[in-house]
Amino acid sequence: MRTKTSEGTGRGTRRGVTLTPARIGVLVLAVLALVFIFENTRETKIRLLIPEVTVPLWTALLATGVIGALCGAYFVRRRK
């Protein structure tokens, strides 16, 4: 009779994160997006429905990116 061992040849035998080409691509894009965001530091006017506010451009870009990531995560989670 065979016994189960912790040594396996299939997936899921290692704990931790496996770096796949897709994950590396996402990490590279995330780093490039952050570099782009923090390089744009000048003030800009943004109209939020009625009021007009003046904020650093990096703040507006970062907020937009976070909102987009949250929306994407929501729809990916709903699909599963």
C-alpha positions as CSV (number, residue, x, y, z in Angstrom):
1,M,0.0,0.0,0.0
2,R,1.4,3.4,-1.0
3,T,1.5,6.2,1.5
4,K,1.1,9.9,0.7
5,T,4.3,11.9,1.0
6,S,4.9,15.6,1.0
7,E,7.2,15.1,-2.0
8,G,5.2,15.4,-5.1
9,T,5.8,15.9,-8.8
10,G,2.6,17.9,-9.5
11,R,1.6,21.4,-9.0
12,G,1.0,23.0,-5.6
13,T,3.9,21.2,-3.9
14,R,5.9,24.3,-3.2
15,R,4.8,27.1,-1.0
16,G,5.2,30.6,-2.1
17,V,4.8,32.5,-5.3
18,T,5.8,31.1,-8.7
19,L,7.0,33.7,-11.1
20,T,5.4,33.0,-14.4
21,P,6.0,35.1,-17.6
22,A,2.5,36.7,-17.1
23,R,3.2,37.7,-13.5
24,I,6.6,39.2,-14.5
25,G,4.8,41.1,-17.3
26,V,2.3,42.5,-14.8
27,L,5.0,43.5,-12.4
28,V,6.9,45.3,-15.1
29,L,3.8,47.2,-16.2
30,A,3.0,48.1,-12.6
31,V,6.5,49.5,-12.0
32,L,6.3,51.4,-15.3
33,A,2.9,52.9,-14.3
34,L,4.3,53.9,-10.9
35,V,7.3,55.6,-12.5
36,F,5.0,57.4,-14.9
37,I,2.7,58.5,-12.1
38,F,5.5,59.9,-9.8
39,E,7.3,61.6,-12.6
40,N,4.3,63.8,-13.3
41,T,4.3,66.1,-10.2
42,R,3.0,69.4,-11.6
43,E,-0.3,70.9,-10.4
44,T,-3.4,70.4,-12.5
45,K,-7.0,71.4,-12.3
46,I,-9.6,68.7,-12.2
47,R,-13.3,69.1,-12.4
48,L,-15.3,66.8,-10.1
49,L,-18.9,67.2,-11.4
50,I,-19.3,70.8,-10.2
51,P,-16.3,71.8,-8.0
52,E,-12.9,72.4,-9.6
53,V,-9.9,71.4,-7.5
54,T,-6.2,71.8,-8.0
55,V,-4.1,68.8,-7.1
56,P,-0.7,67.3,-8.1
57,L,-1.1,65.3,-11.3
58,W,0.5,62.2,-9.7
59,T,-2.4,62.2,-7.1
60,A,-5.0,62.2,-9.8
61,L,-3.2,59.5,-11.8
62,L,-2.7,57.3,-8.7
63,A,-6.3,57.6,-7.7
64,T,-7.5,56.7,-11.2
65,G,-5.2,53.7,-11.2
66,V,-6.4,52.5,-7.8
67,I,-10.0,52.8,-8.8
68,G,-9.3,50.9,-12.1
69,A,-7.5,48.1,-10.2
70,L,-10.4,47.8,-7.7
71,C,-12.9,47.6,-10.5
72,G,-10.8,45.0,-12.4
73,A,-10.4,42.9,-9.2
74,Y,-14.2,43.1,-8.6
75,F,-15.1,41.8,-12.0
76,V,-12.4,39.1,-12.0
77,R,-13.7,37.9,-8.6
78,R,-17.3,37.9,-9.8
79,R,-16.4,35.8,-12.8
80,K,-14.9,32.9,-10.7
